[in-house]
């Protein structure tokens, strides 16, 4: 099993109903019930969430959390619609509606991983060790405007020529299998899962980090988003939920094997070797060099959106210093 970046970004801003889930306007007797929409099937990005639930951190905080998988419209639509109070998104995907005439009413309230751990992976035999090496090769594209603009800048800034690259669809949920089947020569992946999957399968690859090539691309991915009305009407519950979640991710940072075991108890169909390997990779990256898990750096948030605005990648400029907050992580 693999977790595709394409799947992460494949959502739309359409509102999709998923039955009678609780809305953001909760009755007092239901105030402690929280629905959390994942971005995909359970995986190691969700370690802290499952730890907080399994070890009783949510119960101690006075909240009862239910995890649901996203509809075709993605977690963003479900959270915006009030069918889930919290969910998972990505700063680059949030740009698609923040830079529009109809921005979704959501706010990023915590960074799950402190730095962008995505990059370009390719078979070792292709000798693609840096952006310019992608010249005259096939790149498995997600067919997203921002993604292709980033690749164009990386390749051209490194002395290559983006126009020589053949763009082919990365129509797979398993990037390693796609490379093995020779569907493309390189593909954009999350290092915490796909790169670790290559290692677990003993499949030799090259990989270079997007953020290490250009600091403007060290954006936040993934993030926890919240419904704005819920934040306004239930701030103490939001704070309780996020502080319990922080405890979960702090535990996963310090006890990766135990956290992996807890996830596997809930989702035994996952590849256990991959889960343990991925958890070990992600543990020091959950907090990175931030003062605490989850906090956003305003400058980094704004740097990426400034770059997007300069390249006219959205319908209208994305407002800076908005749509994120550290308020609910503070004691």
C-alpha angles and dihedrals in degrees: 000000000000135000113231124214085212089061090050092055099036096092126106132208093251114126111241123189119224103185126276101334118158117273129219093262098073128185115239092251090055098039094111094055112101127183114205119195115210121212094232139341114322114289142149094288083070097052096113092049094053092043091053091051097041095046094046098248091134092047090051089051091053098249132116110210126199119191118213131179119243126264121231089276091062133235092290092065093045093050092044090050092053094242088117125027094209137018146153126274139149130243093236092051093045087060089069091071102023088063094051140084089254109045113186115250096246135115129204105238103174140016109230092197118025098219136031106269096182126111148142119295126191139163113279090238091062092065094218101153100145138020098269090056087071089074112121093007135109115260119199100228128198087211092235119141095225093047093053092045090054093049091047092053094045094050097043094044089053091055097263131118116244090196091069092060118100110223113215128174115267089213097167139094090212113060094185091056090047091055092045090052090050092238089142139354097234138009139186112254143166107253093213092067118009095039091046088047089057090051092048090050090047089236109153114232143163119229136182127188121243093212094049090057095053125007090212086072095057089102127149116277122189112017137172113244128195136202108258094221090052091052090050097045101036107028096150093051090048090051092047091050094048095045090051088048090051088054088053095052092043088055090049089050092054100033108032097161093050091046091051090050091052091051091049091051088060097037106028093166091073119102100264096205091052092047093052092045093047093046090053091051094047098043098087091036098058090079102011111174095330119123090245139354116287103015120138126221108222094210093054092045091051095042093064095046091046087056091049092049091050089055095045092234096154135052091256134003115288110241110243126230091022139105094040135076141175092200098106095048094059118098 
